[in-house]
Amino acid sequence: MTTSIAAGTTISKSGNFIVNGAATTVTNNGTVNTTAGGIQFTSGAVWVNAANSSLTIRAAVSGIGTFTASAIPNTMIFAGGGSYTIFSATVTAGTFHHLTIQSGGSGSTTKTLSKDITVNGNFTLGNAGSLTTLNVNGKNLTFKGNVS
């Protein structure tokens, strides 16, 4: 099953997006924002952040699946007030166009890498009024664009 979120569409959801099934692909062409969750894969499903799309999640990408956010341009934001590991070990991912890692509010959080990450566009760590720590956890970070 293939599902597309149309360009110009904005979806806000409380809780996790669940992408279920090995034959399931969700392609985001719009703007998706979770207010209290992440993306949870089951059985090898696929999420694609397409060109000109934006995805903001407030928890980990977990389960067994493939996460793609390397289309030019697209924006991926890992937010959320809690500390968490950005990807579970069973998620295939690692290349982004624009990537922001921040806390969800005014507190401090730690986001931990479980995979090597390459950012081809802009990388931003933190946001106004908060302290965001990135624990690289022995993984490689490659920046090809601006870092702030």
N, C-alpha and C positions, 0 to 999 in steps of 0.2 A: 504494500500500500504506500503510495506517495501522497503527501499532503504539502501544499504550498500556502504560505502566508503571503498574501498579495502586497505588492509595493503600495505604500501609502496607508496601510493598515496598521493600527496600534492595538496591541493586546497587552492588558495588565492582568496578572493572575496572582492570587495569594496561594502559596504552596508550590510544590514541584510541578514542572512539566514532565509528564511521563511519556517516554517514547518507547513503545512496546512492540517487540517482534523483530526477528531477523530480516524480514522483508519490508520493514517500515522505514521510510525516509521522510523527515520533515525539513523543508527548505524555507528558511525565513528570508523573505524579500522586504519585510516591513520593519516595525519596531516592536520588540517584545520585552516586557518588563515584569519580573516577578517581584512581588512585594515582600515575600517571606520564604522563598524557596530557590531551588536550583533546577538542574535537569537530571532526571533519573532514567537511565537506559535499562531495558530488559532484553535479553536474547540477541544482542548484537545489532540493535537498531542504529540509525544514523541521523544526526542533526547537521544541517548545512546552513551557515550564516552567509548568505549570498551577497553580491556586490550591492552597495548602498543600503545595507541593512544594519540594524543595531539590536544588540541583545544585552540586557542588564539582568544579572541574577544575584541573589543574596545568600547563596549556599553553594555547595560543591556540585560538580558534574560527576555523577557516580553511576555505578552499574557496569554492564558490559556493552560497549558500543563505540561508535566513531563520532567524533566531534570535529567539524571543519569550520574554521573562521579565517581563512587566508585570502578570500576574494578581495579584490581591490575596487573601491575602498569598502570596508565594513568596520564596525566598532563593537568590541566586546568589553563589557564592564563587569568585573567581579566586585560586588559591593557587600553589604551586610555587616551588621554590628558584631557578629561573632567571629571567632577565630576558626579557620578550617583549612583543610588541604584542598587545593583548587580542583584537582582531578583525582579520582580513585585510580589505583594502579591498573585497573582493567579497562580504562577508557583510552582509546587511541586518539591522540591530539598532540598539539605542540606548536603549530605555526599560526600566527595571527597577523592581521593587517594593523589596525589600531587596537591597543590593549590598555585598559585602565584597571588598576587594582587599588581599592580604597575601602575605608570603613563605611558603614552605613549611617553614621551619625557623628556625634561629637566625642565619642570615646576612642579608645585605642584598640586595635585588633592586629592579629598576626595571620597572614595568609602564607601557606606553606606549599612549595612546589613538590610534585611527585614525578614530574617529567621535565626533560629539557624543553625550553621554550625559545622560539625565534619570533621576533616582532619586526615585520617588514616596514611598518609605518611608524606611528608615534606611540611611545610608551609613557604612561603617567602613573606614578605611585603616590597615593594619598589624595586628600581633598581638604579644603579649608576647614579649620576647626577640629581636626582629628589627627591622630597619629596612626599611620599604617606601617607595619613592619612586614617585610617580605623575607621569609626564611627560604633561601634557595635550596637548602637541604641537600647540598652536594651536587645539585643539578646545574646544567649549563644554561646561561641566559645570553642570547645573541640579539643585539639591537642594530637595526639597519637604518633607522630613522631618528627622530628627535626623542630625547629622554628628558622628562621633567618630573 
